[in-house]
Amino acid sequence: MASNRVVTRAAGRRDLSRPGSSGRKRRSGPPGLTPPGPTARASKGVFLFVCCSVIIIPLISVIATSLADEKQINASGGFVLWPSHPTLQAYTTVFENPVVLHSAFVSICITLVGTTLSLACTSLLAYSLSRPGTLAHKPVLLMVLFTLLFSPGIIPSYLMVKELGLLNSYWALLLPVMLDGFNVIVMRAFFLELPQEILDAARVDGAGELQTFWRIVLPLSKPVLAVVGLFSAVGYWNNFFTALLYISDTTKWPLQLVLNTYVVKQNSLNLKFIPGHAPPPPESIQMAILVIAIVPILVAYPFIQRHFKKGVLVGSVKG
């Protein structure tokens, strides 16, 4: 009988601890923090809605204007939020222009090659700085940290590129921005968090440092590689100022310089229009070039989104 009373009391305590029972309710959220009230949650919702509207509405306007006809653009004052008769004539006209196509091809090649080189150099340097006993470990780490505090400036950088004979060369767009001290520190912090037992087991099995780096470290570092790769790709794709400094040959211009010439400076494109059709309005052509410049980054981001949050958090907590 005594054992039955103990079981009954224990079952009663379990029932009271269940959510929704007549006992004390379980607190939601982290311990020690008071959950926000309805007013605070409504304020957060309004704030997020305003922030999203500020970002999304201009993007929708750019896409809608590139698809609108001249009559609707003139009636709406230059920007359209919803095209009544959407047409792809502006995109057809832009893609038939060799200047835009060639500049887009140049930007794609620079982004792919530059991102690959940046990831290779950054990961190798960060891994060597994360391993104890590396030759000149501390001086190299101090040099990397020094670049975070002091930049060489425009004129010394231009003179260095000129002395190396890289003016009007695609290497002038790749080499000066290939290594970034911030990315090296973030990746080194991620490598330091890897379990040391795995690296020691690889060494016991006879793997060298390069083999361990290629077969053990890199497969475990996909989040930070995705984050640093995205940072590098966005930087290379939007690299306007470096191209403006070092590239004077218009046949080697990337897409961002074409954007600056034909969208910001309002210069006219030497376009070939479709016979039998009215030429698209200049506003549609400018917005079509903007969309072409935005789409590659928007397409690439969802593929690395699942690694993005983990890579940013883990790599940025400890330096």
JOGIKA-V13954 format. One record per pair of residues at least 12 apart in sequence whose C-alpha atoms are under 6 Angstrom apart, sorted by the first residue. I is the first residue (numbers start at 0). J is the second residue. D is the distance in Angstrom with one decimal. If there is no record, write none. Layout:
BEGIN
i	j	d
I	J	D
I	J	D
END
This chain:
BEGIN
i	j	d
60	79	5.6
60	80	4.8
61	286	5.5
63	79	5.7
63	80	5.7
63	81	5.6
63	82	5.6
64	78	5.8
64	79	5.0
64	283	5.7
65	283	4.1
65	286	4.9
65	287	5.0
66	85	4.9
66	86	5.1
66	87	5.9
67	82	4.9
67	85	5.3
69	280	5.4
89	279	5.7
89	283	5.9
89	284	5.1
90	287	5.9
96	270	5.8
102	252	5.8
102	253	4.5
102	254	4.6
103	254	5.2
105	253	5.5
106	253	5.0
106	254	5.9
110	232	5.6
110	235	5.2
110	236	5.6
113	173	5.6
114	231	5.5
114	232	5.5
117	177	5.0
121	183	5.6
125	183	5.3
125	186	5.9
125	187	4.6
129	187	5.6
129	191	5.9
143	180	5.4
166	245	5.3
167	245	5.9
167	246	4.5
185	314	4.9
188	314	5.6
188	318	5.4
189	314	5.0
222	306	4.4
222	310	4.3
223	310	4.4
226	307	5.6
239	255	5.5
262	285	5.5
END
